[in-house]
Amino acid sequence: MMKQIAEASPRFKARITGVFYLLNILTGALALFVRGRLGVAANLTAAACYIAVTLLFYDMFKPVNRSLSILAAFFSLVGCAIGALGPFHLAPPHINNLVFFGFYCLLIGYLIFRSTFLPRFLGVLMAIGGLGWLTFLSTPLANYLSPYNLAPGILGEGTLTLWLLVMGVNVQRWKEQASAPEAPA
């Protein structure tokens, strides 16, 4: 199956990314409201879905800037690991995984903005969402701004998810950008 996905069109890959993104959002929301084994299972499923999103985004945004795409994937994977370890009390208690997703969303926002195959407004929304997640750098600030600091991330990531599901990417522009030499960041 992975070989089929690797050989699939960019639009299909974008839509698969949207499916995993939506599954992440749904299972992540479930994990917030359900306790016990079901809550842990929902949390682990959400992390697995976000890992899939991360790997698919890495592949999607390599043509824009390989180095930034790798850096974004690193931040996301660290956030996923911390989030998955949290229910088992194995993650550092003073580190909120949303901070890593804040940096991830900022980088993905920049990559979208620099891409030619997705609309720039999605990049702006993702960057604003990343700033919302970065309020979790300070627990008192995050608590003070809660629940309003969640809205930018939900809006940015939710809008991108819907765009990927419905529209995908502009295949011709993705192929043009993929065949062009990488532009400096």
C-alpha positions in Angstrom: 0.0 0.0 0.0 2.9 2.4 0.8 4.3 1.8 -2.7 0.9 2.7 -4.2 0.7 5.9 -2.1 4.3 6.8 -3.1 3.4 6.5 -6.8 0.1 8.2 -6.5 -0.7 11.7 -8.0 0.0 14.7 -5.8 -3.7 15.4 -5.6 -4.5 11.9 -4.3 -1.7 12.2 -1.7 -3.1 15.6 -0.6 -6.5 14.0 -0.1 -5.0 11.1 1.8 -3.2 13.7 4.0 -6.6 15.4 4.5 -8.2 12.1 5.6 -5.4 11.4 8.1 -5.7 15.0 9.3 -9.4 14.7 9.8 -8.9 11.4 11.7 -6.3 13.1 13.9 -8.7 15.9 14.7 -11.6 13.5 15.5 -9.6 11.1 17.6 -7.7 13.9 19.3 -11.1 15.5 20.3 -12.3 12.1 21.5 -9.1 11.7 23.6 -9.9 15.0 25.4 -13.3 13.9 26.5 -12.9 10.2 27.2 -10.8 8.7 30.0 -9.5 5.2 30.6 -8.4 2.8 27.9 -10.6 4.3 25.2 -9.0 7.7 25.9 -5.5 6.3 25.7 -6.4 4.4 22.5 -7.9 7.6 21.0 -4.7 9.5 22.0 -2.4 6.9 20.4 -4.6 6.8 17.2 -4.5 10.6 17.0 -0.7 10.5 17.3 -0.4 7.8 14.6 -2.6 9.8 12.3 -0.5 13.0 12.8 2.7 11.0 12.1 1.1 10.0 8.8 0.2 13.7 8.1 3.8 14.7 9.0 5.3 12.2 6.6 2.9 13.0 3.8 3.5 16.8 4.3 7.3 16.2 4.3 6.9 14.5 0.9 4.5 17.2 -0.3 6.7 20.2 0.7 10.1 18.7 -0.3 10.0 20.6 -3.6 9.4 23.9 -1.8 12.3 23.6 0.6 13.7 20.2 1.6 15.6 21.5 4.7 12.5 23.3 6.1 10.3 20.4 5.3 12.7 18.1 7.4 12.8 20.6 10.2 9.0 20.8 10.3 8.8 17.0 10.3 11.2 16.9 13.3 9.1 19.4 15.3 5.9 17.4 14.5 7.4 14.0 15.4 8.8 15.3 18.7 5.3 16.7 19.5 3.7 13.4 18.5 6.1 11.5 20.7 5.5 13.7 23.7 1.7 13.5 23.2 1.8 9.8 22.9 3.9 9.3 26.0 1.8 11.7 28.1 -0.9 9.3 29.2 1.7 6.9 30.4 3.4 9.7 32.5 6.6 9.2 30.5 6.8 12.7 28.9 8.4 15.6 30.7 5.5 17.3 32.6 6.8 20.8 32.1 6.8 20.5 28.2 3.5 20.9 26.4 3.5 19.1 23.0 1.4 21.9 21.5 4.6 24.1 21.5 6.2 21.7 19.0 3.0 21.8 16.9 3.2 25.6 17.0 6.7 25.5 15.4 5.4 22.9 13.0 2.4 25.0 12.0 4.6 28.0 11.5 7.0 26.1 9.2 4.2 24.4 7.3 2.5 27.8 6.9 5.7 29.3 5.5 6.1 26.3 3.1 2.5 26.7 1.9 3.0 30.4 1.4 6.1 29.7 -0.7 4.5 26.9 -2.6 2.8 27.4 -5.9 0.3 24.6 -5.5 -1.7 25.7 -2.5 -3.4 29.0 -1.9 -1.3 31.5 0.2 -4.2 32.2 2.6 -3.8 28.7 3.9 -0.2 29.4 4.8 -1.2 32.5 6.6 -3.9 30.7 8.6 -1.5 27.9 9.5 1.1 30.4 10.7 -1.5 32.2 12.8 -2.5 28.8 14.2 1.1 28.1 15.0 1.3 31.4 17.0 -1.8 30.2 19.0 -0.1 26.9 19.9 3.0 28.8 20.9 1.1 30.5 23.7 1.6 27.1 25.5 5.3 28.1 25.9 4.0 29.8 29.0 1.5 27.9 31.1 0.1 31.1 32.8 -0.3 32.8 29.5 -2.0 29.8 27.9 -4.3 29.5 30.9 -5.1 33.2 30.7 -5.9 33.1 27.0 -7.8 29.8 27.1 -9.9 28.8 25.2 -9.3 31.7 22.8 -5.7 30.6 22.1 -7.1 27.3 20.6 -9.2 29.0 18.0 -6.4 30.0 15.6 -5.0 26.5 15.5 -8.4 24.9 15.0 -9.2 27.4 12.3 -5.9 27.0 10.5 -5.6 23.3 10.7 -9.3 22.7 10.1 -9.3 24.9 7.0 -6.2 23.2 5.6 -7.8 19.8 6.3 -11.0 20.7 4.4 -9.0 22.2 1.5 -6.9 19.0 1.2 -10.0 16.8 1.3 -12.0 18.8 -1.2 -9.5 20.4 -3.5 -6.1 18.7 -3.0 -3.3 20.5 -4.6 -2.8 22.0 -8.1 -1.0 19.0 -9.7 0.5 20.9 -12.6 2.0 23.5 -10.3 3.2 20.8 -7.8 5.0 19.0 -10.7 6.5 22.3 -11.9 7.8 23.1 -8.5 9.1 19.6 -8.0 11.0 19.7 -11.2 12.5 23.1 -10.6 15.8 23.6 -8.7 15.1 24.4 -5.0 14.9 28.1 -4.3 16.8 29.4 -1.2 14.7 29.9 1.9 
